[in-house]
Amino acid sequence: MKFIAIDVSFFILFTLTALWNAGGQDSCSHQCGELLGTCSCQVTCQSLGICCPDYKEFCLQISPYSGSLMGGKVFLIENTALNASSVLTCRFKQKIKTSGYVAKDGKAHCISPLLYETGFIPFEVSTDDGLTFPYSGTWLSVHHSKVSDGEKCILVNETKWQYYGTPNTDGNLTLTWTHQALAATRINIEVWGYQETGDSYSENWLAEWKYLYTLAREIPNIGKFSFIPVPAKGNYSTWDFGILRITPSSYSDGQSNIPSVWSREHALAWHLGKDFRNDPNAWATAKCMEWDRKEEKLPNFMEEIIDCPCTLAQARADTGRFHTDYGCDIEKGSVCTYHPGAVHCVRAIQASPQYAAGQQCCYDSTGSQILTHDSTAGSTPDRGHDWGSPPFMKPPRIPGFSHWLYDVISFYYCCLWSDNCHFYMKKRPSSDCRTYHPPRAASAFGDPHFFTFDGLNFTFKGQGEYTLVESDLTSLRVQGRTQQAHFPNGTGAQVTGLSAVAMQENNSDVIEVRYSEDLNLDVLLNQKIVSFSEQSWMDLKGLFLHSTADQNITVMFSSGSGVEIRGSGGFLTLTVLLPEKFMNHTQGLFGVMNGNTEDEYTFKNKTTMSVHASPQQLFEFGANWAVENGTSLFTYDTEFLLNNFFYGEKHNASFLPVFFPYEDPADPLVKEMVLLCGSDPFCRFDVLTTRSLQVGSSTRLSHQNHKLLVENLEPVISCGWLDHPTNGRKNGTTYLLGSTISFICNQGYELTGSKERICQVTGAWSGDTPSCILRTDIKQVILLGCVFGIVGLAVLARLTFLCRKERHKGNQKLVSEVPVVSEQEPMKFQRSF
C-alpha cells in the first residue's frame, strides 16, 4: 500500500530528529518527493519543518503553473536563482527537451512543449547543457479551450473566418493578441494543420500537428493584424482544420517548442483552394460524402457509450458522470451556437472504454431532451471525446483535436458549408434515455447527519476518522474526519462536524478536501495543496477534479462515481453519487446500497443492527468504522493533526456527545430557531447543540439540497422516440411517461392506426403504429361510378341491339332455305341451331 509507507514515514522522521545535527545532511538533488535518512524532500516537509536544507533549491515552484497542451508558454522557476551563464535545458516526461534561459535577475525560465495530453506533467531542469537534471517540478497541461483569451490570439468575427469563401463572405480578416505575451518587437504568423495518419484503431494510428507555411513575416508586434486571404499554394490548401501560431521573428519557421501564442483551433475555410471558392456547396458535399463512406468502415462506437439522462434535472444532478458542455451552458445565458433551441448541454465525463467515444446530451426550456431525429439542434455523440481520454497521446484520444477531426469538421462539410445535414445526423444520432439509470446519492452534513444510499438517516457525533463508504468493486474509499465543534464564545461543544474528506479509487491520485486551522478550504492532491487560481478543471490520474468559483469541489472517478464537497457554516457538506453497478458492493457509514434499509447498519464483521437502534447504539456502530493508520488516506502535515489523529485514537472513545439536546421554551434562542428551522429536525438539532443559527441555517440548506437531489435523481420512464408516418407529421417531441404524441396526415392522405399514442408506465406506447394512405374523395367515387355506369349501360344496350339484329337476319335466312319436314323433325332442328 502506497500510503502505509507515507504514514510510517512520519514516525521515522520524528524518531530520527536527533540525528539531524549529527553531521552532513542529505540533499534533494534528484530526490524530490522522497523521504531521506536525515530529512525530507516530500511536500509535507515544509509545514512539519523537516525539509532538507536545499529542498526549495531543487524542488521547484513555478509560475504560471499551467498552459495549453499546444505549448510555447514561458514559465518562471520561482524559488531558485541560477548563474546567468548557465545553459538551461528543460526536459518533460524525461524525453521532450526545450531550451530555457536565465534572466539578468538570475531567475530561470522554461518553455512548455507541444504535448498530446492533459494533466500534470513532470519536468526536470539541467544547468549543464543536459548532462544532469537535478531540479524537478510539475507542469499542468490543459485542454486548449481552457486557456484564457489573454493567452491566445483572437480571431475577430470567428464565424467569418470559418465561412470565408462561401457566398457573401469575403473582405479582410483580423486577428488580435496581447502583445506583451511575446517579448519581441517583430513577429511571424504561421499556419499549422492537424492530421491523424495510419490505420484507425491500430498501433500505427498517429496524431500530428504540422507546420504548413508562414502567413506573415517580420510584422510589428502591435497586437493586431489584418489581411485579405488568398488560396494557399500547392497541397497546403487541402488542410481544412488547423490553427495559427504567433512567434518571435528571431526563430526559424516551424521551429518547435519556442515562445508562442496560439489561436483557437478552427476550420481553415479562409485558405482553401479555388475549387472551394468556386463552388463551396459542391466541394463540401463531396467532402461530406467522403466522410460518410469512411464512417461506414469504422466500428460502431455508439453501442458502448452511456445513454443520456432523461431530463435536464437528472443531467445536472448526475455530476459523477456528466458535466456542463461549455458550448451550451444555462449558467452563462444558454448561448448554444451549434444547438439552437437548447438551453443546456452536458457531456459524459468519461470516454467509452474501447473506442474513447463521447456522449453529448442537450435539453430545451421544458427540461426535455432534444433528439436529432426531431431537430438538427439535437445532441450528438462523438467518435472522439472532446476532452480526450487517458492515456491520451494517440488517436482518437487526443484532447480536443481528435473530436474536431471526426465530429466537428465533418459538421462543417455536411451541415454548415452544404445542405447535407441528414448524412451527418444519420451517423451521429442522439441516444435517448431508455437504458439510463440514475445514480444513488448519500450525504453527510451538519452535526453530522447521515443520509444513506437507501434513504435511511441517522446522526453520528463521533470524533475521529471514519470510513464513509468503501467498495470492493473498484477499491473506492471515501473517508471522513470529524472534529469537535465550538460554541460562538469559543468553548468546545459536545458535538462534532465533518472537517476533512479523503478519497481514492483503485490506484488513482488521492484527493483530500479539508478545513485548515484558519477555516480556509484546502484541496490536496497527493498531500500537496492545489491552487485553482489558473484552472478550475484538472485532468488527473484516474479522476477529474473541478472547483467552482465559490469552492464547491467535485471529484469524478473513472468508474462514474462522484463526490461533491462544499464548506458550509464551518462544517463540510458531503455527497457521494454511485452508479447502479455499485449495488451490493458498498459498506461503511453510508450503508449497503441495495434498496433495503434493514441491513443499513452493517458492521465490519458483517453483523447488522436494527434500524430502530438508539443514538447510543448508533454511536457504537459509527465507532466500528474508524479507519486504521495503515489504511488512512489523510495527510498529517501539522503538529495538531499528528497529535490528535495520527498518534491519537482513530475514534476518540472518551468524547461523549449530546444525544438528546434539550429544547427550553424559556431559551430566547428557541424562538429564533423556530423561525429559522420550522419543522426541519436537523436544523433544530444543530442550533440547540452548537448555539449557532448560522450552523442551523447551513444544515437546513444542506438538507433541502439533498432532498432536491434525490428528487431529481428519481428514475424516469421513457418509451423511446416515435417517428412520424410517411406522408404525415406528428405533434410532440417528449417521449417520457404520460407524454402524448398525435399524428396528422398530409392533404390527400388518410390516417390508419392510432391518432395519438401515450407513453405508458410499462415503457411502451399505447395504440398501434399510424400510417397515412392515399385517400380518394367520396364525391369523386360517386360521380365516376355514375359516369361509368351510364356509359356501361349505353354500351351494353348497343351491343344487345346489334346482337338481336344479327340474330333476326340469321333466322330469316334459315327459314327461307329449310324444306318441309315431318312433325317429328323440329327438335332436331333446334338442337342443330
C-alpha positions in Angstrom: 0.0 0.0 0.0 1.4 3.4 -1.0 0.1 5.3 1.9 1.3 2.8 4.6 4.8 3.9 3.8 3.8 7.6 3.9 2.2 7.2 7.3 5.1 5.3 8.7 7.4 7.9 7.3 6.1 10.4 9.8 7.0 8.1 12.7 10.5 7.6 11.2 11.0 11.3 10.7 10.2 12.2 14.2 12.2 9.4 15.7 15.2 10.4 13.6 15.1 14.1 14.6 18.0 13.6 17.0 20.2 12.6 14.1 19.8 15.9 12.2 22.7 17.6 13.9 25.0 14.6 13.7 26.8 15.6 10.5 26.2 16.3 6.9 22.6 16.1 5.7 21.1 14.5 2.7 20.3 16.6 -0.5 17.1 16.9 -2.5 19.1 16.9 -5.7 17.4 14.3 -7.9 15.4 13.3 -4.8 12.2 15.5 -4.8 9.3 13.6 -3.3 11.5 11.2 -1.4 11.9 10.6 2.3 15.7 10.6 3.1 17.6 9.3 6.1 18.0 12.6 7.9 15.5 14.9 6.3 12.6 15.0 3.8 12.0 16.1 0.2 8.3 15.4 0.4 5.7 18.1 0.0 4.7 17.9 3.7 8.1 18.7 5.0 7.7 22.5 5.0 4.7 22.6 7.3 6.4 20.0 9.5 9.7 21.8 9.5 11.7 18.8 8.5 12.9 19.6 4.9 16.4 19.1 3.7 18.2 22.4 3.6 18.2 22.5 -0.2 14.6 21.5 -0.6 13.5 24.8 -2.1 16.5 24.9 -4.4 15.9 21.6 -6.2 12.1 21.0 -5.7 10.7 23.7 -8.0 7.8 26.0 -7.6 6.7 27.7 -10.9 4.5 30.5 -12.1 2.3 30.2 -14.1 1.8 26.5 -13.3 -0.4 25.7 -16.3 -0.8 26.3 -20.0 -2.2 24.9 -23.2 -1.1 21.5 -24.4 0.0 23.2 -27.6 3.0 24.5 -25.7 5.0 27.7 -26.1 4.2 29.0 -22.6 7.1 30.6 -20.8 7.1 30.0 -17.0 9.2 31.2 -14.2 11.0 29.0 -11.7 10.3 31.0 -8.6 12.5 29.6 -5.8 15.8 29.0 -7.5 18.4 31.6 -8.6 20.9 30.4 -11.1 24.0 31.8 -12.8 23.2 33.9 -15.8 25.8 32.0 -17.8 24.1 28.6 -17.2 23.0 26.7 -20.3 19.4 25.8 -19.3 17.6 22.7 -20.6 14.1 21.7 -19.6 13.1 18.1 -20.0 9.4 17.0 -19.8 8.5 13.3 -19.2 12.2 12.5 -19.3 12.3 12.8 -23.1 10.9 16.1 -24.5 13.5 18.9 -24.3 13.0 22.6 -24.6 15.6 25.4 -24.3 15.3 27.5 -21.2 17.1 30.7 -20.2 18.2 32.6 -17.1 17.3 36.3 -17.0 19.5 39.1 -15.7 18.0 38.7 -12.2 19.1 35.1 -12.0 15.6 33.7 -12.4 15.3 30.7 -14.6 12.6 30.2 -17.2 11.4 27.2 -19.1 9.2 26.9 -22.2 6.4 24.3 -22.2 6.4 21.9 -25.2 3.8 20.7 -27.6 2.0 17.8 -25.9 -0.7 15.5 -26.9 -2.1 15.0 -23.4 -3.5 16.9 -20.4 -2.7 16.6 -16.7 0.3 17.2 -14.5 3.5 16.6 -16.5 6.8 16.0 -14.6 9.7 18.1 -15.7 13.4 18.4 -14.8 15.9 21.2 -15.3 19.6 21.0 -16.3 22.1 23.8 -15.9 24.9 22.0 -17.6 23.5 21.7 -21.1 21.6 18.5 -20.5 24.3 16.4 -18.7 22.4 16.2 -15.4 18.9 17.1 -14.4 18.9 17.6 -10.6 15.9 20.0 -10.4 12.3 18.9 -10.8 8.7 20.0 -10.7 5.4 19.5 -12.4 3.6 21.4 -15.2 -0.2 21.3 -15.7 -1.1 20.8 -19.4 -4.7 21.8 -20.1 -7.2 21.4 -22.9 -6.7 24.2 -25.4 -10.2 25.6 -24.9 -9.5 26.1 -21.2 -6.7 28.7 -21.8 -7.8 32.2 -21.1 -8.3 34.6 -24.0 -5.4 36.7 -22.8 -3.1 33.8 -23.7 -4.5 33.3 -27.2 -4.7 35.2 -30.4 -8.3 36.0 -31.1 -10.0 35.5 -34.5 -12.1 38.6 -34.8 -15.6 37.6 -36.0 -14.7 33.9 -35.9 -17.7 33.0 -38.0 -16.4 35.0 -40.9 -13.1 33.1 -40.7 -14.8 29.8 -40.8 -17.2 30.7 -43.7 -14.7 32.7 -45.7 -15.1 31.9 -49.4 -18.7 30.9 -49.2 -21.4 33.2 -50.7 -21.4 36.7 -49.4 -18.3 36.1 -47.1 -15.2 38.0 -48.2 -13.0 41.0 -47.4 -10.4 41.5 -44.6 -9.8 39.0 -41.8 -8.4 40.3 -38.5 -6.7 38.7 -35.5 -5.6 40.3 -32.2 -3.4 39.2 -29.4 -1.8 40.6 -26.2 1.5 41.9 -27.5 3.1 41.6 -24.0 2.7 37.9 -24.2 5.7 37.7 -26.5 9.0 39.5 -25.7 9.7 40.6 -29.3 9.3 43.7 -31.4 8.6 41.7 -34.6 6.7 38.5 -35.0 5.8 35.9 -37.6 2.3 34.3 -38.0 2.3 30.7 -39.0 -0.4 28.3 -40.2 -0.4 24.8 -38.7 -2.5 21.8 -39.7 -3.6 18.8 -37.7 -3.9 15.2 -39.1 -4.1 11.7 -37.8 -2.5 9.1 -40.0 -2.3 5.3 -40.1 -5.0 2.7 -39.7 -7.9 3.6 -37.5 -7.8 1.9 -34.0 -4.4 0.4 -34.7 -1.0 0.8 -33.2 0.2 2.9 -36.2 -2.6 5.4 -35.8 -0.7 8.6 -35.0 -1.5 12.3 -34.3 0.5 15.1 -35.8 0.5 18.9 -35.7 2.4 20.1 -38.8 3.7 23.4 -39.7 2.3 24.4 -43.2 3.5 27.9 -44.1 4.1 31.4 -42.8 1.2 33.7 -43.3 3.0 36.9 -42.3 6.7 37.6 -41.6 8.5 40.3 -39.7 5.5 42.3 -38.8 5.4 44.7 -35.8 4.2 43.1 -32.5 1.4 45.6 -32.0 -1.3 43.1 -31.1 -3.3 43.3 -34.4 -3.0 42.0 -37.9 -5.4 42.2 -40.9 -5.1 40.6 -44.3 -7.2 39.5 -47.4 -6.9 35.8 -47.6 -5.8 34.1 -50.8 -6.0 30.3 -51.5 -3.0 28.5 -50.1 -0.4 27.3 -52.6 0.1 23.7 -53.5 -1.1 20.9 -51.3 -1.5 23.2 -48.3 -5.0 24.2 -49.4 -6.1 20.6 -48.7 -5.7 21.1 -45.0 -9.1 22.2 -43.8 -8.6 22.1 -40.0 -5.8 23.9 -38.1 -4.6 26.7 -36.0 -2.5 29.9 -36.2 0.7 30.4 -34.2 2.5 33.7 -33.5 6.2 33.6 -32.7 9.1 36.0 -32.3 10.7 36.6 -35.8 14.1 35.6 -34.4 13.1 31.9 -34.5 13.0 29.7 -37.6 9.8 28.9 -39.5 8.0 26.0 -37.9 10.6 25.7 -35.1 9.1 23.6 -32.3 8.8 24.4 -28.6 9.5 28.1 -28.7 7.6 31.0 -27.2 4.2 31.1 -28.9 0.7 32.5 -28.8 -1.8 30.2 -30.5 -5.3 30.9 -31.9 -8.3 28.7 -31.3 -8.4 25.6 -33.5 -10.8 26.3 -36.4 -12.0 25.3 -39.9 -9.5 26.8 -42.4 -12.1 27.9 -44.9 -10.2 31.1 -45.5 -7.2 29.4 -47.0 -8.9 26.6 -49.0 -8.3 26.4 -52.8 -10.2 27.8 -55.7 -12.3 24.6 -56.1 -13.8 25.5 -52.7 -14.3 29.2 -53.6 -15.7 28.5 -57.0 -18.4 26.2 -55.6 -18.3 25.8 -51.8 -21.5 23.7 -51.8 -20.2 21.1 -54.3 -16.8 21.0 -52.6 -18.3 20.5 -49.2 -20.8 17.9 -50.5 -18.0 15.8 -51.9 -16.2 16.0 -48.6 -19.4 15.1 -46.7 -19.9 12.0 -48.9 -16.2 11.0 -48.5 -16.6 11.3 -44.7 -19.8 9.3 -44.8 -18.1 6.5 -46.7 -15.2 6.4 -44.2 -17.6 6.3 -41.3 -19.2 3.2 -42.8 -15.9 1.3 -42.5 -15.3 2.3 -38.8 -16.6 0.5 -35.8 -20.0 1.4 -34.3 -18.9 3.3 -31.2 -22.5 4.2 -30.2 -23.1 0.7 -28.8 -20.8 1.3 -25.9 -21.5 5.0 -24.9 -23.6 5.8 -21.9 -27.3 6.8 -22.5 -28.3 10.4 -21.8 -30.3 11.3 -18.7 -34.0 11.7 -19.5 -34.3 15.2 -18.1 -32.3 18.3 -17.6 -32.7 17.9 -13.8 -31.2 14.4 -14.0 -28.4 15.6 -16.2 -27.4 18.4 -13.8 -27.7 16.1 -10.8 -25.6 13.2 -12.1 -22.3 15.1 -11.5 -20.2 11.9 -11.3 -20.9 11.0 -14.9 -22.0 14.3 -16.7 -20.6 17.8 -16.7 -21.6 21.0 -18.4 -20.8 21.4 -22.0 -19.3 24.9 -22.1 -20.6 25.4 -25.6 -24.2 25.5 -24.2 -24.3 26.5 -20.5 -27.5 27.6 -18.8 -25.4 29.4 -16.2 -23.9 31.6 -18.9 -27.1 32.6 -20.8 -27.6 29.5 -22.8 -25.6 30.7 -25.9 -25.9 27.4 -27.8 -24.4 28.1 -31.3 -24.5 24.6 -32.5 -27.7 23.7 -30.7 -30.3 26.4 -31.3 -33.3 25.9 -29.2 -31.4 24.2 -26.4 -30.8 25.8 -23.0 -28.2 23.5 -21.7 -26.0 20.6 -22.8 -23.9 18.2 -20.8 -21.1 15.8 -21.9 -20.4 12.4 -20.5 -17.2 12.9 -18.4 -15.6 9.6 -19.2 -14.8 8.4 -22.7 -16.2 5.0 -23.7 -13.8 2.1 -22.8 -12.8 0.7 -26.2 -13.2 3.5 -28.7 -12.8 6.5 -26.4 -16.0 8.0 -27.8 -18.0 10.7 -26.1 -21.7 11.4 -25.4 -23.5 14.8 -25.5 -27.0 15.5 -24.2 -28.9 18.7 -24.9 -32.2 19.9 -23.3 -34.8 22.5 -24.1 -36.5 25.0 -21.8 -39.0 22.4 -20.6 -36.2 20.1 -19.5 -36.8 17.6 -22.2 -34.0 16.1 -24.3 -33.6 17.3 -27.9 -33.1 14.5 -30.4 -31.5 14.8 -33.8 -34.4 12.7 -35.2 -36.6 15.8 -34.4 -34.2 18.7 -34.8 -30.7 19.5 -36.1 -30.3 21.2 -32.7 -30.3 17.8 -31.1 -27.5 16.4 -29.1 -24.9 14.3 -31.0 -22.5 11.7 -29.8 -18.8 11.9 -30.7 -16.4 9.4 -32.1 -13.6 11.4 -30.4 -14.4 12.6 -26.8 -13.9 16.4 -26.7 -11.8 16.2 -23.5 -9.7 13.2 -24.7 -9.1 10.1 -22.8 -6.2 8.6 -20.8 -3.6 7.5 -21.7 -4.0 10.2 -24.4 -1.1 10.5 -26.9 -2.7 8.5 -29.7 -5.9 8.9 -31.8 -8.8 9.1 -31.0 -7.8 10.1 -27.5 -6.1 13.4 -28.3 -7.9 16.1 -26.2 -10.0 18.4 -28.4 -8.3 17.7 -31.7 -9.5 14.1 -32.4 -13.0 15.4 -31.7 -12.5 18.2 -34.2 -11.3 15.8 -36.9 -14.1 13.2 -36.6 -17.0 15.2 -35.3 -16.7 18.9 -35.9 -15.1 19.5 -39.3 -17.5 16.9 -40.7 -20.3 19.0 -39.3 -19.0 21.9 -41.4 -18.8 19.7 -44.5 -22.4 18.4 -44.2 -24.3 21.0 -42.3 -22.7 24.4 -42.5 -21.0 24.5 -45.9 -23.6 22.4 -47.7 -27.2 21.2 -47.2 -26.4 17.5 -46.4 -27.0 17.6 -42.7 -29.2 14.4 -42.9 -26.0 12.5 -43.7 -24.3 13.8 -40.5 -27.3 13.2 -38.3 -27.6 9.6 -39.6 -24.1 8.9 -38.4 -24.4 10.9 -35.2 -28.0 10.3 -33.9 -29.0 11.3 -30.4 -29.2 8.5 -28.0 -32.4 8.5 -25.9 -32.6 7.6 -22.2 -34.3 4.2 -22.2 -31.3 2.5 -20.7 -30.2 5.3 -18.4 -30.2 4.6 -14.7 -29.6 7.5 -12.3 -27.1 7.1 -9.5 -27.9 6.7 -5.8 -26.9 9.6 -3.5 -25.7 9.6 0.1 -25.0 12.7 2.1 -23.4 13.9 5.4 -23.7 17.4 6.8 -24.1 19.4 10.0 -23.6 17.8 13.3 -23.1 15.3 11.3 -26.3 13.8 9.9 -26.0 10.9 7.5 -28.4 10.0 4.7 -27.6 6.6 3.3 -27.8 5.4 -0.3 -31.1 3.6 0.5 -32.7 6.6 2.2 -32.1 5.9 5.9 -31.0 8.8 8.0 -29.2 9.0 11.4 -26.9 11.2 13.4 -23.4 10.1 14.5 -21.4 12.5 16.5 -18.1 10.6 17.0 -14.8 12.3 16.9 -12.1 10.7 14.7 -11.6 9.4 11.2 -14.2 7.0 9.7 -14.9 5.0 6.6 -17.9 6.7 4.9 -18.1 4.3 2.0 -15.8 1.7 0.5 -16.4 -0.7 -2.3 -14.8 -3.9 -3.4 -15.9 -3.3 -7.0 -13.4 -0.5 -7.8 -11.5 -0.3 -4.5 -13.3 3.0 -3.9 -12.6 4.6 -0.5 -14.1 7.7 0.9 -13.0 8.6 4.5 -14.2 11.4 6.7 -12.7 13.2 9.7 -14.8 14.8 12.3 -13.7 17.4 14.8 -15.3 18.9 17.9 -17.5 21.9 17.2 -17.3 25.1 19.2 -19.8 27.5 20.6 -19.8 31.1 19.4 -17.9 32.1 22.5 -15.1 29.6 21.5 -15.6 26.9 24.1 -16.0 23.3 23.0 -19.4 21.9 22.3 -20.2 18.2 22.9 -20.9 17.7 19.2 -18.7 17.2 16.1 -18.7 18.2 12.4 -17.1 17.0 9.2 -13.7 18.8 8.8 -12.0 16.7 6.1 -12.7 14.1 3.4 -10.2 12.0 1.6 -10.8 9.6 -1.3 -9.2 7.3 -3.8 -10.3 4.7 -6.3 -8.1 1.8 -7.5 -4.6 3.4 -8.0 -5.9 6.9 -8.7 -4.5 10.1 -7.3 -5.6 10.8 -3.7 -7.8 13.9 -3.2 -8.4 15.4 0.2 -10.6 18.4 1.0 -10.3 19.9 4.4 -10.8 23.0 6.5 -7.5 24.4 7.5 -6.9 25.7 11.1 -8.0 29.2 9.9 -11.1 27.7 8.3 -10.0 28.1 4.7 -11.0 25.3 2.4 -7.9 23.4 1.1 -7.8 20.8 -1.6 -4.8 18.4 -1.5 -3.6 16.3 -4.4 -1.3 13.5 -3.2 -0.7 15.6 0.0 0.1 18.8 -1.9 -2.2 21.8 -1.7 -3.7 22.5 -5.1 -4.3 26.1 -6.4 -7.3 26.8 -8.6 -6.2 30.3 -9.4 -5.4 29.4 -13.0 -7.5 26.3 -13.7 -10.9 25.2 -12.3 -10.7 21.8 -14.1 -7.9 19.3 -13.8 -7.4 16.0 -15.6 -5.7 13.8 -13.0 -4.7 10.1 -12.7 -8.0 8.1 -12.5 -10.2 11.1 -11.9 -11.2 14.7 -12.9 -11.2 17.5 -10.3 -13.4 20.6 -10.6 -13.8 23.6 -8.4 -16.5 26.3 -8.8 -15.8 30.0 -8.0 -17.4 29.5 -4.6 -15.3 26.4 -3.9 -17.8 23.6 -4.5 -15.4 20.7 -5.2 -16.4 17.8 -7.4 -14.3 14.7 -7.8 -15.3 12.4 -10.8 -13.7 9.0 -10.8 -13.3 6.8 -13.8 -16.0 4.4 -12.6 -18.6 7.1 -12.8 -18.8 7.6 -9.1 -18.7 11.2 -8.0 -18.0 13.1 -4.7 -19.2 16.6 -4.1 -17.9 18.7 -1.1 -18.5 22.2 -0.1 -17.8 24.3 3.0 -20.9 25.2 5.0 -21.0 27.0 8.3 -17.7 25.7 9.5 -18.6 22.1 8.6 -18.2 20.3 5.3 -21.2 19.0 3.4 -20.5 15.8 1.5 -22.5 14.0 -1.2 -21.4 10.7 -2.8 -23.0 9.5 -6.0 -22.7 5.9 -7.1 -23.9 4.3 -10.4 -26.2 1.3 -10.3 -23.3 -1.1 -10.8 -22.3 -0.5 -7.2 -25.4 -2.2 -5.9 -24.5 -4.7 -3.2 -20.9 -3.5 -3.3 -20.7 -0.9 -0.6 -20.2 -0.7 3.1 -19.4 1.9 5.7 -21.4 4.6 7.4 -23.4 5.2 4.2 -24.6 1.6 4.4 -25.1 -1.2 2.0 -26.5 0.1 -1.3 -29.1 -2.5 -2.2 -32.5 -0.8 -1.8 -33.1 -2.4 1.6 -32.8 -0.3 4.7 -32.9 -3.3 7.1 -29.1 -4.0 6.7 -28.0 -0.4 6.6 -26.2 -0.7 10.0 -23.8 -3.4 9.0 -20.6 -3.7 11.0 -17.2 -4.6 9.6 -17.7 -8.2 10.6 -21.0 -8.3 8.5 -23.3 -8.4 11.5 -26.2 -6.0 11.5 -28.0 -3.8 13.9 -31.7 -2.9 14.0 -32.8 0.2 12.1 -34.6 1.2 15.3 -31.3 1.4 17.2 -30.9 4.1 19.9 -28.5 7.1 19.4 -26.1 5.4 21.9 -26.1 2.2 19.8 -25.6 4.2 16.6 -22.6 5.7 18.3 -21.1 2.2 18.7 -21.9 1.4 15.0 -20.1 4.6 13.9 -17.1 3.8 16.1 -16.8 0.4 14.4 -16.0 2.1 11.1 -13.0 4.1 12.4 -10.1 3.8 9.9 -6.7 2.5 10.8 -3.3 4.2 10.2 -2.4 1.6 7.6 -5.4 2.4 5.5 -5.7 6.1 6.1 -5.8 8.4 3.1 -5.4 11.6 5.1 -2.4 13.9 5.2 -0.9 14.6 8.6 1.3 17.7 8.0 0.8 19.7 11.2 1.5 19.1 14.8 -2.2 19.3 15.6 -3.1 16.6 13.1 -0.2 14.4 14.2 -1.1 14.6 17.8 -4.9 14.3 17.5 -5.3 12.0 14.6 -2.1 10.2 13.7 -0.8 9.3 17.1 -4.2 9.5 18.8 -7.1 7.2 18.6 -8.9 7.0 15.2 -12.1 7.1 17.3 -11.9 9.1 20.4 -13.8 6.9 22.9 -13.5 9.5 25.6 -15.6 12.0 23.7 -19.2 11.7 24.7 -21.6 13.8 22.7 -25.0 15.2 23.4 -27.6 12.6 22.2 -30.8 14.5 23.1 -30.5 18.3 23.2 -33.0 20.0 25.5 -35.4 22.5 23.9 -36.0 25.0 26.7 -39.1 27.2 25.9 -37.6 30.0 28.0 -34.4 30.0 25.9 -34.5 33.1 23.7 -32.6 31.2 21.0 -35.5 28.7 20.7 -37.8 31.3 19.3 -35.3 32.3 16.6 -34.6 28.7 16.0 -38.3 28.0 15.2 -38.5 30.9 12.8 -35.4 29.7 11.0 -35.9 26.0 11.0 -39.6 25.5 11.0 -40.2 21.7 11.2 -36.7 20.7 10.0 -35.4 18.4 12.8 -31.8 18.6 11.7 -31.7 22.3 11.7 -33.3 22.5 15.1 -30.9 19.8 16.5 -27.8 21.7 15.3 -29.0 25.1 16.6 -29.5 23.6 20.0 -26.2 21.7 20.1 -24.0 24.4 18.7 -26.0 27.5 19.8 -25.4 28.8 16.3 -28.1 30.0 13.9 -25.5 30.0 11.2 -24.8 26.3 11.6 -28.6 25.6 11.7 -29.1 27.6 8.5 -26.3 25.7 6.8 -27.8 22.4 7.9 -31.2 23.4 6.7 -29.9 24.3 3.3 -27.9 21.1 3.0 -30.9 19.1 4.0 -33.0 20.8 1.3 -30.3 20.3 -1.3 -30.2 16.6 -0.5 -33.9 16.2 -0.8 -33.9 18.1 -4.1 -31.0 15.9 -5.4 -32.8 12.7 -4.5 -36.0 14.0 -6.2 -34.1 15.0 -9.4 -32.5 11.5 -9.5 -35.8 9.7 -9.4 -35.9 7.2 -12.3 -38.0 8.4 -15.3 -39.7 6.1 -17.7 -39.1 6.6 -21.4 -40.9 4.9 -24.2 -38.4 5.9 -26.8 -38.6 8.1 -29.9 -41.6 7.8 -32.2 -41.3 8.6 -35.9 -44.0 10.4 -37.9 -45.8 8.4 -40.5 -44.8 8.6 -44.2 -46.8 11.4 -45.8 -47.7 12.7 -42.4 -46.4 14.6 -39.4 -46.5 14.4 -35.6 -47.1 16.8 -32.7 -44.9 16.4 -29.7 -41.2 15.6 -29.1 -41.3 14.4 -25.5 -41.2 10.7 -25.0 -41.5 10.2 -21.2 -44.2 8.7 -19.1 -47.6 10.4 -19.7 -46.4 12.2 -22.9 -48.8 12.2 -25.8 -47.8 12.2 -29.4 -50.5 12.9 -32.0 -50.3 12.2 -35.8 -51.8 14.1 -38.8 -51.6 13.1 -42.5 -50.8 15.4 -45.3 -53.6 16.6 -47.6 -54.9 13.8 -49.8 -53.9 11.0 -47.3 -56.0 9.3 -44.7 -54.7 8.1 -41.2 -55.0 4.5 -40.2 -53.8 3.2 -36.8 -53.8 5.4 -33.7 -54.3 9.1 -34.0 -52.4 9.6 -30.7 -50.2 7.4 -28.6 -49.4 7.8 -24.9 -46.3 6.7 -23.1 -47.3 4.1 -20.5 -45.8 3.0 -17.2 -44.7 -0.2 -18.9 -42.3 1.8 -21.1 -44.4 1.0 -24.2 -46.6 3.3 -26.3 -50.3 2.8 -26.4 -52.2 2.1 -29.5 -51.0 1.0 -33.0 -48.4 2.4 -35.3 -50.1 5.0 -37.5 -49.8 5.2 -41.3 -51.1 7.5 -44.0 -52.7 6.0 -47.1 -53.8 7.8 -50.3 -57.4 9.0 -49.9 -60.0 9.1 -52.8 -62.8 11.7 -52.3 -66.3 10.0 -51.9 -68.0 12.5 -54.2 -65.4 11.7 -56.9 -66.2 8.0 -56.4 -69.9 8.5 -56.8 -69.5 10.8 -59.9 -67.1 8.4 -61.5 -69.4 5.5 -60.7 -72.4 7.2 -62.3 -70.4 8.2 -65.4 -69.0 4.7 -65.9 -72.4 3.2 -65.1 -74.2 5.2 -67.7 -71.5 4.6 -70.3 -71.6 0.9 -69.5 -75.3 0.7 -69.8 -75.2 2.5 -73.2 -72.5 0.2 -74.5 -74.4 -2.8 -73.2 -77.7 -1.7 -74.8 -75.9 -1.0 -78.2 -74.3 -4.5 -78.1 -77.7 -6.1 -77.3 -79.4 -4.3 -80.1 -76.7 -5.4 -82.6 -76.8 -9.0 -81.4 -80.6 -9.2 -81.8 -80.4 -7.5 -85.2 -77.9 -10.0 -86.4 -79.9 -12.9 -84.9 -83.1 -11.8 -86.6 -81.3 -11.7 -90.0 -80.0 -15.2 -89.5 -83.3 -16.6 -88.5 -84.9 -15.2 -91.7 -82.3 -16.7 -93.9 -82.7 -20.2 -92.3 -86.4 -20.2 -92.6 -86.3 -19.4 -96.3 -83.9 -22.2 -97.0 -85.3 -25.1 -95.0 -87.5 -27.7 -96.8 -90.8 -29.1 -95.5 -90.3 -31.8 -92.9 -92.5 -34.1 -90.9 -93.7 -33.2 -87.4 -91.1 -35.4 -85.8 -88.2 -33.2 -87.1 -88.4 -29.9 -85.1 -86.4 -31.0 -82.1 -83.5 -32.0 -84.2 -83.5 -28.6 -85.9 -83.5 -26.7 -82.7 -80.5 -28.7 -81.4 -78.6 -28.0 -84.6 -79.2 -24.3 -84.3 
